[in-house]
Structure formats: C-alpha cells, structure tokens
Amino acid sequence: MSDRSDDDILTVWYDGGCPLCLREIALMRRLDRAKHIHFVDVADPAQPCPLDRQLLLDRFHARKGTVIYDGAAAFAAMWRAIPVLRPLGELARLPPVLWGLEVAYRRFLRVRPILQRWVR
C-alpha cells in the first residue's frame, strides 16, 4: 500500500505533437526519479482533459490536488515536484519572479511555431 495520495501527484498536460515539448518532458521524466509527476499527452485524443483540449495544447497546464496552474506557474509547480529543481520552483513563488517568467513564457509562445520547425 502506498502512502502517496492523488493530492501528492502533480498532473502535467503537454503537447505530444510539439518536438520542443517532447524534449522538455523527456528531461523532466528523467529528473522525476520519485515519480511525483503524472504526464498526460493531450495531443492524444484518447486522453481525458479537465479543460478544453485546445487550451491545454496552446498553453502549459498542471494540477496539484484541486489547484490548476497554467503558464509559468505550471512550470514552477513542475519544478517544485522535482527535488533538483525545487529551489527554482520555490523562487518562482515570489510574485516578481513569477511575473518575469510569465512574460518570458508568453514571448516564447509567440516564437514557438518557428522553433518547432527548427527542431523537427
């Protein structure tokens, strides 16, 4: 019997059709040795979605317990679930840091289609 509840697991929804996302998630899986993260490929139509599928494909989302994070906050939640990245995730709890990460993430989303063509 496991001591871990569903509230202890972070669910991360990612775009499995995005080569950049696949690389990022592959790295996070390797770093998540304790298996604190459940990764869900929302590009797979068979996977259930708690929100609109296109919204989950367009913007990174994660859920811990009943709290759903998106954008930079979702990345920060994922980092907190991985011990080696936890300090970065904790730093991102500071509003000015999270704000800066969100600005950078929104800029990244604008160039993501171009970067995807380079990575393929």
Order of alpha helices (4+ residues) and beta strands (2+ residues): beta-alpha-beta-alpha-beta-beta-alpha-alpha-alpha
